[in-house]
C-alpha cells in the first residue's frame, strides 16, 4: 500500500505527542495530590436498619461507586472495540485489504474479553470463584489475551504474502483468512471465558506489599514492549499504512496501562486501577483514530483520483463539445452541399426529361425516315424493273435494226439483180429486130434500171441510218448494263445498310428513352430520398446543436461550481 503524496503514510505526530501527554498526565496530577481512586464508602448493616429507604439507596450507591466507574470505563473500551471492527470492515469493503478486518477482529475479541471482565465484575455472569480474585484475574487474562491476539493477528498477516493482491483469485483467500481468524479468536476467547467462569479456585494475582503488586500484568507488559519495539515496526515496513502506524502508537498507552497496574495498583478501584482502565480506553482509541484517518486518507485519495478523473472528463467533454461543434459546422457544410447536390439532381431530372423528349422525337423521325427509305427502296426496285424492261426493249430494237439491215441488204441485192435484169433487157432489146419490141425492152430496161438505181440509193441512204441506229442502240444497251451494274447493284446494299443503320438508330433511341425514363425515375426517387434525408438531417442538427449548447452550459456551470 502506498500514498499519493508520501512514501509511507503515518499518523500525525501531534496525535502521538497527545497520547504520550495523556499517559503522563495522571502521574503528574497524582504528584500534585489528585487521586483518581473510587474505593467506595462501606456502611454498617445494623445501622442501615434504622435508615430510611432513600438513605439506604444512597449508601449502597456510594459503596458501589468504584464498581460503577469500573463498568463505565470497561464498557467504554468495549464500545470502542466494537466501533473498530465495524470501521475495519467498512474500510475492507472500500480497499479490499484484509489487514484492517483481521486486526479489527483481534481488537474486537479483546473487547469481548473486557466485556466478560465487566459483566463478571458486576455479577451479571454467574461465576463460582471469589469476586475478589475474579476481577484482577480476568483483568490479567484479558490483557494477556489482548497482547497475544494482536501478536497472532500480525504474525498471520506477515506470513501471508498475498494479503494485498488485487487478483480475483485471492479475494476468496482473503475472505477465508478473515473467517478463519474470526473462528479461531472466537474459540480462544470463549475457552478463556468458560475457564474463568467455571473455575472454583483462581490463582492470586495481587500482592499489595510487593514491588510488583500485580505480577501477572508484567507478562502483557513485556509482550506489548515486544510488539511495539519489534513486531509492529516490522509489519509497518511490510505494509505501510496509517492503521499499522497507529498500532505502534497504541503500544504507548498499553505499556502505560500495564505499568500503572503492575507497579501501582494495590486494590480494586484504587487510583492506579482507574488510571489503567482509562488508559486502556486510549489504547483502543488510538487504533480507532488510525482507522478513521485511514478511512479519511482513502476517501481523500479516491477523491483526488475522482477529481483528477473528473477534470479529465470535463476536459474531454470540452474537447468533445468542440469536436461536436466542429462536426455540426462540417455537417452544415455537408447540408449546404447536399442542397446544391439536390439542385443539380433536379436539373439533371429536367435535362433527362428534355433528353427523353428529344430521344422520342429522334425515334419518331427515325420511323418516318425508315418509312421513306422503305418507299425509296420500293421506288428503286420499280426503277430497276423499268430499267430491265427498257434494256429489253433496247435489245428488241437492236434485233429489229439488225433485221432492217438484213432487209436493206436484201434490197441492195434485189437492186443489183434488177440492174442486172435491166442490162439483160437492154441486151435483149438490141437483139430484137423489130423496132417496137426493141423500144418496149428499152423502156422496160430503163424503168428497171431506174428502179434499181432508186432502190440502191434508198438502200444506201437507209443503211447508214440503220448502222447509226444500231450503234446508238448498242451504246444505250451497254450504258444501261453499265448503269445497272455500277449504280443499281451498288446502290442496293447501300440502301439496305442505310435501312439497317436507321433501324439500329431507332432501337438505340428506344433504349435511350427507356434509360432516360429509368434515370428520371431513379432521379426522382433520389431527389425524394435526399429531400427526406435533408429534413431529417436538419432536424437532427437542430437537436444536436441544442444538446451541445446544453452540454456546454452544464460544463460551464459544473466548472464554476467546482471552482467555487
Secondary structure, 3 states (H helix, E strand, C coil): CCCCCCCCCCCCHHHHHHHHHHHHHHHHHHHCCCCCCCCCCCCCHHHHCCCCHHHHHHHHHHHCHHHHHHHHHHHHHHHHHHHHHHHHHHHHHHHCCHHHHHHHHHHHHHHHHHHHHHHHHCCCCCCCCCHHHHHHHHHHHHHHHHHHHHHHHHHHHHHCCCCCCCCCHHHHHHHHHHHHHHHHHHHHHHHHHHHHHHCCCCCCCCCCCCCCCCCHHHHHHHHHHHHHHHHHHHHHHHCCCHHHHHHHHHHHHHHHHHHHHHHCCCCCCCHHHHHHHHHHHHHHHHHHHHHHHHHHHHHHHHHHHHHHHHHHHHHHHHHHHHHHHHHHHHHHHHHHHHHHHHHHHHHHHHHHHHHHHHHHHHHHHHHHHHHHHHHHHHHHHHHHHHHHHHHHHHHHHHHHHHHHHHHHHHHHHHHHHHHHHHHHHHHHHHHCCCHHHHHHHHHHHHHHHHHHHHHHHHHHHHHHHHHHHHHHHHHHHHHHHHHHHHHHHHHHHHHHHHHHHHHHHHHHHHHHHHHHHHHHHHHHHHHHHHHHHHHHHHHHHHHHHHHHHHHHHHHHHHHHHHHC
